[in-house]
Structure formats: C-alpha cells, structure tokens
Amino acid sequence: MDETSAWSWEHAAAVLPDLLEGLQITVLATVVGMVIASVLGLVVAMVRRSGLRVVTIPVGFLVEFIRSTPLLVQLVFANLLFTQFPSLTIGCVVLGVHYATYMSEVYRAGIDAVPKGQWEAAVALDLPRSRTWGAVVLPQAIRNTLPGLGNYAVSMFKETPFLFAIAVVEMYTAAQQYGADTFRYMEAITMAGLLFLLVSYPTSLLVRRLENRLA
Amino acid sequence: MSDNLQQFVDLLPQLGEGILVTLQLTLGGAVLALLVAFTLGFGSRAHTRWARVPSRVVVEFFRGTSLVVQIFWLYYVLPLPPFYVELDPLACGILALGLNYGAYASEVVRGSINSVAKGQWEAAIALDLSPVHRLRRVIMPQAWPLMIPMFTNLLIQLVKGSALAAYISLHDLNFFTNELRERTSDTIFSYTVGLLCYFVVAYLLTLAMNALEVRAKNRLGTGPTLREVLRLAPVQTTADVGAGGPAPAATTASKGGDRDG
C-alpha cells in the first residue's frame, strides 16, 4: 500500500519538475535581490560616511530598524501595502532592501580597511572627490567585501522560502503545494531541503575559496 | 487613529502573550543553539575523525538548508509514517531555531577558539594544566569576548527567524500583528506597531549582550567595568578604552591575553 510506505521514489521523482521550476524563481529572486542589495548597500555606506548629521542619523535609524525586524513581517507588510505590484517584484525588492542594510556594514568595514595613506595620497595628489572614491578607495574596498557579498548571497538564497508568505511559488512553496495535493509532504519537503543543500553548499565552498585567495 | 489606539489597548493582553511566545522561542532557541554550538564547535576541532566528520556533516547540513524548510519539515513531516513523532509547535520552533542557529554559532565557537594565540595553548600545556582546566581558565576567557559580538548578531537573527512560528500555529508577535490588522483594517498602523515591538525586543537583547561583552572584556583585564561604562559622567582614564570602538578594543584584547598568560 502506497500510503504506508515511508518513502516513495516515484513521488520524489514526480515532485522534482515542480521543484526545479521553483528553483528558477528562487535563483531569480536571489540574483535580483543581490543586485539591489549590493548597489543600495554601497550607497547607504557612503551616505553614512558623509558626516552630515541631518542625513546620517535618520539613515542610521532606518538601517538599524530594518536590520532588527523580521524579513517575514516586512514581506507581508510590503505586500499588503503595495497591492498594485506583483508579489515577485515586492519579494525581490524587500529581500534587496533588507540585505542592503547588512551589505552596508560589509562595505563600511571594507572602506575602513583601506589604509589611511591611500586617502592622504589622494588628497596630496589633489584628486577630486569622485576620483578619490572611484579610482582609489572603492577598487580596494570592493576587493575586501567580495567574500562578504558571497556569504550574504548564500544566506539570501536560503531566505527566499520566506516568499511563501506572499504567495510567490519558489522552491519551498512548490514543495508545499505538491504535498497539499498528494499528501506526500515527506518526499516534497525533504527533496526541497536536499536541493537547497545541493545548491548552497558548493556555492559556500566557492565563497570560502574566494575568501582564501583574496585574503 | 483614536479608534486604532482603542483596538490596540483592547488587544494589549494578547500583545503580552505574543511577546511571551516570541521570547520563549528566542530564549529556548538560544539556549539550545548555545549547547549545539559548543558541542559541534569542539567536535569540529577534535583530533579523532569519529568526532570531527559527523560534526562537520551536521553543521554543513543545518547551515546549507533553509530554516523555513527545517521548521516545516519538523512540523509536517515528523508526524508522518516512518517517524510518528508529534511535537508540540513550540518545541518544533525551538528545535528548528536552535539547530539552525546552533550550526552557525558552532563556526563562531570554532573560529574564536582557533584565534586564541598559539603560545597560550603551549604555555598551558607547559604548565601541565589538565585539558578541562586549560580550557576553562586559559582558552575560554580569551575566546569568549571574541564570540559575544558574533553571538549578538546571531541572536538578533534568531529573534527575526522566530516570526515563522506564526505559520506553525503559534500565537507569537507576528500573529498578533496580523490580528491587529484584521481588527483595525489599518495595515500601516498595525505593522508599524508589530515591527516596533520586534525592534524593541531586538534592541533590548543587543543591550544585554553588550553588557555581557563589557563584563567579559573587563574580566580579561582589557576594559572598564560595567559600572564605569554605565556611569553618566565619563571617567577619564579607563572609560576611553571602552569608547575606542570595536577595532582597537579587539587588538588590546589579544595583547592583554598574551600579557596575562
């Protein structure tokens, strides 16, 4: 009897196409989210260095607020608020903004790690501000931040299942739907978990190698 | 707006319950995570392969799969045929949070222990301290202040992860937020309240962890006492060490460690 067998390979195979379709959405959300996070994070980090208290205090509070409240609640909130946008768009943007607050700290550390002599040399050469940032500081800072960026990409990948709360059919939601249709939660959710491991573990190994090479 | 506030005041007992559930999940998860972290962290640096390999596998497994998948796996799959283990939702949440963040924290434990200067190990061996004594009196006091800031980050992550509990039928802060929205039908108001509550919880936990860090550094002899930090009027000599930001404090911590040993 099918119902009593603990693990059925047929169901595990049958859920796979759904999961792979979900995986595409998961990867898409991760990539778009990461692009937003890395650009916005850099902007936030530079704004917070500006020294203008009128700007830095509100931005600092906002960053702290977004960082210490749950992504899940933010997703649902944004989804209820901006009903005119498709939920996948909202998911990507919220993921991006949430991770931008983490990324801004990574950039800040990277910028702080640029030796002081580099700044002084740029001043001594009378470089304009744009050249100081664009040609001297950022190329060195970004190099320091690459491993952090990779780590956050992996962890964002693993947080995309939160999108289930706003009905985006990524990998976990696909598994959940298959489970609801067939009552084979066991295969569906286990396979989803294994697929996550299959993608995220090699990526984190790559990030670790990158870290060792850049360090 | 006054209508909203009235509803909010009516729901206050439920807010209390919601925060209580969130705190139960957070503290339960944190205690379990700490146990898991030290077990797996020491396991991963054991000399015998029998301890090291399983520890690494468990750590990579829980770090590599999503918390959402883990929590729902425990909730939906565990009661099914081969296992027949029906866990209380609260236990489910605590278990998932503890295992997931414990795996992350075990890397923190491993890294911090490894970064204690090698001379400290050698000196402790030369003095013929027993392994337990070595760890308790020499290595841990130096590794602990390094661990705390990273544990703080993980604790905040854990608080945020606990919002998932609303989906496994627990009435936590997230659930309360939704309840408030249904009562007031004002999304912005209810979610602002909910997010602010999370913020306050997370901020208070950060403050507590910072106090712990100050104490740990002070016991290592590299920072002011907690009382000096909390004093309103700044104390000239010692308080400056604490105000010097995390980077200089970290360097003095390692230097102080060398000197003490």
Interface residues (C-beta under 8 A of the other chain):
Chain A: T4 S5 A6 W7 E64 F65 R67 S68 T69 P70 L71 L72 V73 Q74 V76 F77 L80 L81 D112 K158 E159 T160 P161 F162 F164 A165 Y172 A175 Q176 G179 Y185 M186 I189 T190 A192 G193 L194 F196 L197 S200 Y201 S204
Chain B: E60 F61 R63 G64 T65 S66 L67 V68 V69 Q70 F72 W73 Y76 V77 L80 P81 P82 I156 V159 K160 G161 S162 A163 L164 Y167 N174 T177 N178 R181 T187 I188 Y191 G194 L195 Y198 F199 A202 Y203 T206 A247
